[in-house]
Amino acid sequence: MSGLTAPKGTFDTLPPESAGFLAVRDTLTAPLRRAGYGYIETPTFEDTAVFARGVGESTDVVSKEMYTFTDRGGRSLTLRPELTAGLMRSFIEHRLYSGALPVKLWAVGSAFRYERPQAGRYRHFTQVDCEALGVDDPALDAEVVALAVQGFRDLGLRNFELLLTSLGDATCRPQYRELLVAFLADLDLDEDTRRRAEINPLRVLDDKRPEVQAQLADAPLMVDHLSDSTKAHYDAVRQHLTDLGVTWTEAPRLVRGLDYYTKTTFEFVHSGLGAQSAIGGGGRYDGLSAALGGPDLSGIGYAVGVDRTLLAVQAEGLDIAASTGVQAFVVPLGAEAKRFAVRLVGQLREAGVPADTVYGDRGLKGAMKAADRSGASHAVVVGDRDLAEGVAQLRDLRTHEQVAVPLGELFDRVRATVGR
Ligand code: AMP
């Protein structure tokens, strides 16, 4: 034993549970593919500046949680703490904005944050990311939100909630910010919170401590101070969401970790997860492209956590990975039968039937145990004597019924029977 273990805050996803992870990942991305979003793959690490500028220096993610290192060439690189900034860097670098807009993209992959690990909060996790870039249209906000909702619904999730608000934009947020700063100045806050209030006063609204929340009951809220244009935008988003059959809860105190969010802002929470209840979130951002040296274009997107969505699926007791295993299992008894089994498994796999057999010298009992464990609905049990008689036994592993099938019909019979 080497004594080596996965790093603190990380974990391995092993079979059979990993089938659930794959099912969640693929179900969350399917609505994006169906809606014509294009797949984008970007590096897992970027120049540190991509995140410092693209997520915001004042955020916890950038100031406390990044995995930053100097490579052998002296460059400062950072493992991505989220996917949006890297996608935006790529969008700008390849001038995707010079083609037809909006540019619609999706990605899925690892993200890394140096956080205090707890249930649902890890140092390595997986996000599904969706972005629609270059057009500021409330219908697009509604589309993006509805695509996330579709993924959750397709998994069978019921106990999730969409929290929605508008954070205004440059036409009204500065005035609101002044109101809020003046309000916060009169409160009894500790040094740390006061400093936070100076950098980003909106964040104070999201403070979970009861003694802070008690003082915030009468705080001015952005939604009550939206300009005419941002109010019209928000009204239109809500109209489109209603038309799309999406329900939500107004969340006027919702604040997100990224500095550039404007207008529509949302989060998905699940009631079965305890403290780390957010399974996804996103919103519109006006300044991100410009902050990374691109044109002044608006975008809207979200990130959904695959790991936390899997926890939500488990909390609701949903069996999503049931049909992903092997369907037919071939058990050979004897040397001739072994050759036959290997050939039959190859043919079944080629025909698209998930099939497997035993390897190593297992004996009948061990082989039948492996067949049961494989999750297959049927086993083909075949001995050298069966082969001499021109038959194989097709066994239903659930009912234990068994019939002798002539070899000439076996392949078609297996194909027609398994998985039912
Ligand atoms: P954020 O980029 O912080 O808005 O996160 C988007 C989603 O990613 C969250 O709603 C979570 O589902 C997931 N997520 C964020 N941080 C973590 C983490 N440390 N561990 C697991 N999932 C995370």
Residues whose N, C-alpha, C, O or C-beta is under 5 A from the ligand:
A	BS01	AMP	E82 R113 E115 G120 R121 Y122 F125 G257 A278 I279 G280 G281 A303 V304 G305 R308
